[in-house]
Amino acid sequence: MFLLGLAGLLTRRNLIFTLMCVEVMLNASGLAFVAAGSRWGQVDGQVMFLFIVAMAAAEVSVGLAMVLQFHREHPTLDSDAGDEMRG
């Protein structure tokens, strides 16, 4: 699941799709923490998953605000259009 998100992140140029791929990667890492915690009989994996969910919620709010600002300046959501912002 993590590799699927990474492949989507590296191949797509749409900013919304990029944010969705980052979310898939975060969920995959959370699933790995929960599975490892279940395997060893500890709740540490579930605690880490709660931190990952909180971080993902913050990432979504900041990321969508940045996408809206980018869309106001450029009529497209293509991430290559942001090259002119350098400098």
BANU-712151 format. One record per residue (C-alpha): residue in one letter; x, y, z. Coordinates in steps of 0.1 Angstrom, whole numbers. Each point is the difference from the previous one (the first is absolute). Layout:
// residues N
rec aa->A | xx->X | yy->Y | zz->Z
...
// end
This chain:
// residues 87
rec aa->M | xx->0 | yy->0 | zz->0
rec aa->F | xx->29 | yy->23 | zz->8
rec aa->L | xx->17 | yy->-7 | zz->-33
rec aa->L | xx->-33 | yy->7 | zz->-18
rec aa->G | xx->-2 | yy->34 | zz->16
rec aa->L | xx->37 | yy->7 | zz->-8
rec aa->A | xx->-5 | yy->-10 | zz->-36
rec aa->G | xx->-30 | yy->23 | zz->-3
rec aa->L | xx->19 | yy->28 | zz->16
rec aa->L | xx->29 | yy->-3 | zz->-24
rec aa->T | xx->-20 | yy->-4 | zz->-32
rec aa->R | xx->-29 | yy->24 | zz->4
rec aa->R | xx->2 | yy->38 | zz->-3
rec aa->N | xx->-35 | yy->10 | zz->13
rec aa->L | xx->3 | yy->16 | zz->35
rec aa->I | xx->-32 | yy->-16 | zz->13
rec aa->F | xx->11 | yy->-35 | zz->-11
rec aa->T | xx->34 | yy->7 | zz->16
rec aa->L | xx->-17 | yy->7 | zz->33
rec aa->M | xx->-21 | yy->-31 | zz->-3
rec aa->C | xx->32 | yy->-21 | zz->-6
rec aa->V | xx->16 | yy->14 | zz->31
rec aa->E | xx->-31 | yy->-10 | zz->20
rec aa->V | xx->2 | yy->-35 | zz->-14
rec aa->M | xx->37 | yy->-2 | zz->11
rec aa->L | xx->-9 | yy->13 | zz->35
rec aa->N | xx->-28 | yy->-26 | zz->3
rec aa->A | xx->24 | yy->-27 | zz->-11
rec aa->S | xx->25 | yy->9 | zz->26
rec aa->G | xx->-27 | yy->1 | zz->27
rec aa->L | xx->-12 | yy->-34 | zz->-11
rec aa->A | xx->35 | yy->-13 | zz->4
rec aa->F | xx->2 | yy->14 | zz->35
rec aa->V | xx->-33 | yy->-15 | zz->11
rec aa->A | xx->10 | yy->-34 | zz->-15
rec aa->A | xx->34 | yy->0 | zz->17
rec aa->G | xx->-16 | yy->10 | zz->33
rec aa->S | xx->-25 | yy->-28 | zz->-3
rec aa->R | xx->27 | yy->-25 | zz->-9
rec aa->W | xx->20 | yy->8 | zz->31
rec aa->G | xx->-30 | yy->6 | zz->23
rec aa->Q | xx->7 | yy->36 | zz->8
rec aa->V | xx->-21 | yy->31 | zz->-4
rec aa->D | xx->28 | yy->22 | zz->-13
rec aa->G | xx->-10 | yy->-6 | zz->-36
rec aa->Q | xx->-35 | yy->14 | zz->7
rec aa->V | xx->14 | yy->30 | zz->18
rec aa->M | xx->22 | yy->7 | zz->-30
rec aa->F | xx->-30 | yy->-4 | zz->-23
rec aa->L | xx->-18 | yy->27 | zz->20
rec aa->F | xx->30 | yy->24 | zz->-5
rec aa->I | xx->0 | yy->-9 | zz->-37
rec aa->V | xx->-37 | yy->8 | zz->-3
rec aa->A | xx->5 | yy->33 | zz->18
rec aa->M | xx->29 | yy->9 | zz->-23
rec aa->A | xx->-20 | yy->-10 | zz->-31
rec aa->A | xx->-29 | yy->23 | zz->10
rec aa->A | xx->24 | yy->29 | zz->5
rec aa->E | xx->17 | yy->-8 | zz->-34
rec aa->V | xx->-34 | yy->0 | zz->-18
rec aa->S | xx->-10 | yy->33 | zz->14
rec aa->V | xx->33 | yy->17 | zz->-8
rec aa->G | xx->3 | yy->-18 | zz->-34
rec aa->L | xx->-35 | yy->10 | zz->-12
rec aa->A | xx->6 | yy->36 | zz->11
rec aa->M | xx->32 | yy->0 | zz->-21
rec aa->V | xx->-18 | yy->-16 | zz->-30
rec aa->L | xx->-27 | yy->27 | zz->2
rec aa->Q | xx->26 | yy->27 | zz->1
rec aa->F | xx->19 | yy->-16 | zz->-29
rec aa->H | xx->-33 | yy->-2 | zz->-20
rec aa->R | xx->-7 | yy->37 | zz->5
rec aa->E | xx->34 | yy->9 | zz->-15
rec aa->H | xx->0 | yy->-25 | zz->-28
rec aa->P | xx->-31 | yy->-13 | zz->-19
rec aa->T | xx->12 | yy->-36 | zz->2
rec aa->L | xx->8 | yy->-25 | zz->27
rec aa->D | xx->30 | yy->-13 | zz->-19
rec aa->S | xx->30 | yy->0 | zz->23
rec aa->D | xx->24 | yy->9 | zz->-29
rec aa->A | xx->-17 | yy->34 | zz->-2
rec aa->G | xx->16 | yy->9 | zz->33
rec aa->D | xx->35 | yy->2 | zz->-16
rec aa->E | xx->-5 | yy->37 | zz->-6
rec aa->M | xx->-3 | yy->6 | zz->38
rec aa->R | xx->37 | yy->-6 | zz->4
rec aa->G | xx->22 | yy->30 | zz->8
// end
